Amino acid sequence: MIEFRQRIYQIVEKSEGHSGLSYGYDIFMSVCICLSLLPLFFRQQYPVFYYFDLFTVIVFILTISPIG
C-alpha cells in the first residue's frame, strides 16, 4: 500500500520530464482547469456547461482526496 501511495504522489507531483504518466496528468489537469473556466465566458448557461462543471469537480475531488 505504501508503494501505491508513493507512486500516486510521484504522478501528482509536477513533472520533471521523468515520467510520461506524470506529464500526461499535468496536461489533463490543465485541460480540466480550462474547461472549468469556459462557462465564465458566456452569459447564458448551456446544458453542456453543467457537464463540464460536474466532470471537473469530480476530477478535482478525486485528485485531492486522501487514499486509504
Secondary structure as the mmCIF struct_conf table of DSSP 4:
data_model
#
loop_
_struct_conf.conf_type_id
_struct_conf.id
_struct_conf.beg_label_comp_id
_struct_conf.beg_label_asym_id
_struct_conf.beg_label_seq_id
_struct_conf.end_label_comp_id
_struct_conf.end_label_asym_id
_struct_conf.end_label_seq_id
HELX_RH_AL_P HELX_RH_AL_P1 ILE A 2 VAL A 12
BEND BEND1 GLU A 13 GLU A 13
HELX_LH_PP_P HELX_LH_PP_P1 LYS A 14 SER A 15
BEND BEND2 GLY A 17 HIS A 18
HELX_RH_AL_P HELX_RH_AL_P2 GLY A 20 LEU A 37
HELX_RH_3T_P HELX_RH_3T_P1 LEU A 38 PHE A 41
BEND BEND3 ARG A 43 GLN A 44
HELX_RH_AL_P HELX_RH_AL_P3 PRO A 47 ILE A 64
BEND BEND4 SER A 65 SER A 65
HELX_LH_PP_P HELX_LH_PP_P2 PRO A 66 ILE A 67
#
